[in-house]
Amino acid sequence: MTKTLFWLLSSGPTSSSVVIDFGSIYDELNLTYNYNYSEFEVDPETQPCSSFSISNAVMFTVSVFYIVVFLLAIPGNLVVGLVIGLCKQSLPPSDLYLLHLAVADLLLAVTLPFWATSVTKGWVFGDALCKIVNILQELSFYSSILFLVCISMDRYMVIVRAMEARKVNRRAVSWGVCAAVWVVAAFMSLPGLFSSSFLAQNSSQIVCAERYEPDSADIWRLTTRMLRHTLGFIIPLAIMLPCYGVTIKRLLRVRGSFQRQRAMRVIVLVVVAFLLCWTPYHIAMMTDTFFRTKIVPYQCPARRAVDQAMFATQTIGLLHSCVNPVLYAFVGEKFRKRLVQIMRKMGLAERASVTRSSRSSMSSEATSTFM
């Protein structure tokens, strides 16, 4: 429009000989640009979703919950490590894996006071501790699931493939397996380096969470999430379920295997406890991954529901750090006997009579686990 106007003003022999109808130009300007802004409506599909809010009572309850779990997990897992570690005999593979599983639970428990404080006051520990705490949590998660896989495969080899198991020095191999598990878990926890402390949007509190560069955020988030879903849950689950299924089926068919079944009971409960604690979180995180990568379309109510589910299920997952010692104490008969013996030697318990039959009932290799 401006170029046309300048062309008309300079197109005649003199300016007085050119007659310009400015009225039509103004009419066109008004017709084109005089919008009525009241007619515009905001499309909710293109607006960012507001974050869900948590009441102070809920945040205080969650904070207290974390502290209670921490106070149960630290002494509980230390007792488990003490009972297994003070065994005079060479540890069978399953016991060794359970010992390392207790160490993994301790690593998770150490992070709980930090999260308890951040729930109510925000993250006040700085950027370095934000990365360290997230790495420890990831390290605990991956090592726990991998050691559970090792236990399931060891039980399968001992009970179902007994002949092949005798040909291998399982005790020597188990130490190499433990080292490999920690190396793999440490590598898988490296995405914790993406965590940082920053001021949350529309909030005055500092949070500790994943933070990627805007131009590569979707790629990094999808990659780390896929690794967590597959290597940290789906593949281990695909190994454990068939191993335990075949093992339990074999035990049910063999006569005189009551002691073996009793030894398997605690190990199966340990796996079930892990799945109950972490499966809801994985389902919520998978849904969040589908939303963020736009594989599944969503609206703001669904987005907020998933955020709430991730917060709640992560709280349940952190509970896992104190579950195993409780299972050992209430279900593991041999664990209780060893604990009583240690307490007797330390003068913390009265002498209890232990029959020889109960001492020898768990002597077979298939039931060598301290459960």
Secondary structure, DSSP 8 states (H G I E B T S, - for coil): -HHHHHHHHTSSSSGGG----HHHHHHHHHHHH---GGG----GGGS--------HHHHHHHHHHHHHHHHHHHHHHHHHHHHHHT-SS---HHHHHHHHHHHHHHHHHHHHHHHHHHHHH---SHHHHHHHHHHHHHHHHHHHHHHHHHHHHHHHHHHTSHHHHHTS-HHHHHHHHHHHHHHHHHHHTGGGGGEEEEE-TT-SSEEEEE---GGGHHHHHHHHHHHHHIIIIIHHHHHHHHHHHHHHHHHHHSTT-HHHHHHHHHHHHHHHHHHHHHHHHHHHHHHHHHHHTTSS---HHHHHHHHHHHHHHHHHHHGGGGHHHHHHHHH-HHHHHHHHHHHHHTTSS------HHHHHTT-SGGG-S--
